[in-house]
Amino acid sequence: MLLTRALAVVTGGSSGIGFATAQRFLSEGARVVISGRNADKLNQAAAKLGENTLAVVADSASPEAMQRLYETAVAHFQCDVNVVVANAGVSRQTPVRETSLAQFSDVLNVNVGGVYVTVRESLPFLGRPASIILVASLAANQGTKNFSAYCASKAAVISLAKSFAAEFVEHGIRVNSISPGVAQTPIFDTLGISSEQLAQWSNVIPMKRPAHPDEIAAAILFLASDASRYMTGADLAVDGGMSGISPF
Ligand SMILES: NC(=O)c1ccc[n+]([C@@H]2O[C@H](COP(=O)([O-])OP(=O)(O)OC[C@H]3O[C@@H](n4cnc5c(N)ncnc54)[C@H](OP(=O)(O)O)[C@@H]3O)[C@@H](O)[C@H]2O)c1
């Protein structure tokens, strides 16, 4: 897939979709920088990923931390960054009557602010051509009870990808987003959603099962690689048919 020796940064690479993406990239011959806030979790993930991996603790919503991350990455691997995956994100239940503006803003800060900072701080460090992938969600286009902050944040991510794509197209930088449906990752633990509940949701997925994180990673790899060289400003649905197939 032509990622040999490419340098890729994957935010939120210590878990779930980000970790699976780092694995995929490494298996294609890339060098990978993973980030997250929890140092123990991040270092354990880096140990599992093995050679050609660098772990940098960084809050994706902190411009200083992200600038430091890119500086460290480029100095360590002695090359420009070719691929950025703005994957770090959080999901929280935010029922409108019980959610303060601060709690609402907290979700937006990571999911939208973090994506903005991840992309903005990457710009001085990008080689050409470069590919940026923003991880959005099916939730961007489906109103979901108790998840207004998360859904709004993911709609903003898709919108950011399109505007970034417009701004960077003449500079050899492609920007696309990806919208997973339901993927079996630890994000559901943070929501108190059990694997039994997740299995019940499978009934409404046309393919009758959640995605394995590697199935999302495979699509991210496609967007990262030269195979998608004529794509920019697009949103790729990887959702077992949820957005495209009527339940009737
Ligand atoms: N799983 C799904 O069904 C699904 C569906 C659609 C979209 N998505 C999206 O896919 C992305 C990955 O989700 P996942 O399911 O793989 O979740 P996950 O397993 O919970 O992983 C989230 C990752 O993001 C990191 N992270 C969270 N906040 C961060 C911050 N402020 N700065 C840096 N790193 C941060 C976490 O590490 P730390 O906690 O150590 O920081 C962790 O590595 C998210 O954007 C999510 O919204 C997931």
PDBQT file of the ligand as one rigid body, heavy atoms in Angstrom, charges set to zero:
ROOT
HETATM    1  N1  LIG A 301     -15.466   2.670  18.798  1.00  0.00    +0.000 N 
HETATM    2  C1  LIG A 301     -16.438   3.134  18.030  1.00  0.00    +0.000 C 
HETATM    3  O1  LIG A 301     -17.515   2.493  17.865  1.00  0.00    +0.000 OA
HETATM    4  C2  LIG A 301     -16.277   4.441  17.320  1.00  0.00    +0.000 A 
HETATM    5  C3  LIG A 301     -17.263   4.780  16.355  1.00  0.00    +0.000 A 
HETATM    6  C4  LIG A 301     -17.123   5.965  15.672  1.00  0.00    +0.000 A 
HETATM    7  C5  LIG A 301     -16.057   6.811  15.930  1.00  0.00    +0.000 A 
HETATM    8  N2  LIG A 301     -15.131   6.458  16.870  1.00  0.00    +0.000 N 
HETATM    9  C6  LIG A 301     -14.045   7.390  17.107  1.00  0.00    +0.000 C 
HETATM   10  O2  LIG A 301     -12.811   6.717  16.939  1.00  0.00    +0.000 OA
HETATM   11  C7  LIG A 301     -11.799   7.364  17.724  1.00  0.00    +0.000 C 
HETATM   12  C8  LIG A 301     -11.083   6.317  18.548  1.00  0.00    +0.000 C 
HETATM   13  O3  LIG A 301     -12.028   5.723  19.417  1.00  0.00    +0.000 OA
HETATM   14  P1  LIG A 301     -11.849   4.277  20.069  1.00  0.00    +0.000 P 
HETATM   15  O4  LIG A 301     -13.181   3.628  19.997  1.00  0.00    +0.000 OA
HETATM   16  O5  LIG A 301     -10.668   3.595  19.534  1.00  0.00    +0.000 OA
HETATM   17  O6  LIG A 301     -11.647   4.740  21.587  1.00  0.00    +0.000 OA
HETATM   18  P2  LIG A 301     -10.644   4.300  22.765  1.00  0.00    +0.000 P 
HETATM   19  O7  LIG A 301     -10.319   2.854  22.651  1.00  0.00    +0.000 OA
HETATM   20  O8  LIG A 301     -11.271   4.818  24.008  1.00  0.00    +0.000 OA
HETATM   21  O9  LIG A 301      -9.329   5.132  22.431  1.00  0.00    +0.000 OA
HETATM   22  C9  LIG A 301      -9.286   6.519  22.554  1.00  0.00    +0.000 C 
HETATM   23  C10 LIG A 301      -7.836   6.948  22.474  1.00  0.00    +0.000 C 
HETATM   24  O10 LIG A 301      -7.797   8.379  22.491  1.00  0.00    +0.000 OA
HETATM   25  C11 LIG A 301      -6.899   8.799  23.529  1.00  0.00    +0.000 C 
HETATM   26  N3  LIG A 301      -7.314  10.123  23.977  1.00  0.00    +0.000 N 
HETATM   27  C12 LIG A 301      -8.507  10.513  24.491  1.00  0.00    +0.000 A 
HETATM   28  N4  LIG A 301      -8.503  11.828  24.765  1.00  0.00    +0.000 NA
HETATM   29  C13 LIG A 301      -7.271  12.292  24.396  1.00  0.00    +0.000 A 
HETATM   30  C14 LIG A 301      -6.641  13.554  24.411  1.00  0.00    +0.000 A 
HETATM   31  N5  LIG A 301      -7.253  14.652  24.874  1.00  0.00    +0.000 N 
HETATM   32  N6  LIG A 301      -5.371  13.652  23.955  1.00  0.00    +0.000 NA
HETATM   33  C15 LIG A 301      -4.713  12.561  23.482  1.00  0.00    +0.000 A 
HETATM   34  N7  LIG A 301      -5.250  11.337  23.442  1.00  0.00    +0.000 NA
HETATM   35  C16 LIG A 301      -6.518  11.198  23.905  1.00  0.00    +0.000 A 
HETATM   36  C17 LIG A 301      -6.983   7.701  24.573  1.00  0.00    +0.000 C 
HETATM   37  O11 LIG A 301      -5.829   7.659  25.419  1.00  0.00    +0.000 OA
HETATM   38  P3  LIG A 301      -5.790   8.434  26.851  1.00  0.00    +0.000 P 
HETATM   39  O12 LIG A 301      -7.112   8.184  27.511  1.00  0.00    +0.000 OA
HETATM   40  O13 LIG A 301      -4.602   7.865  27.560  1.00  0.00    +0.000 OA
HETATM   41  O14 LIG A 301      -5.586   9.877  26.508  1.00  0.00    +0.000 OA
HETATM   42  C18 LIG A 301      -7.011   6.476  23.663  1.00  0.00    +0.000 C 
HETATM   43  O15 LIG A 301      -5.718   6.162  23.203  1.00  0.00    +0.000 OA
HETATM   44  C19 LIG A 301     -12.532   8.422  18.564  1.00  0.00    +0.000 C 
HETATM   45  O16 LIG A 301     -12.383   9.677  17.950  1.00  0.00    +0.000 OA
HETATM   46  C20 LIG A 301     -13.969   7.962  18.506  1.00  0.00    +0.000 C 
HETATM   47  O17 LIG A 301     -14.875   9.013  18.712  1.00  0.00    +0.000 OA
HETATM   48  C21 LIG A 301     -15.215   5.301  17.579  1.00  0.00    +0.000 A 
ENDROOT
TORSDOF 0
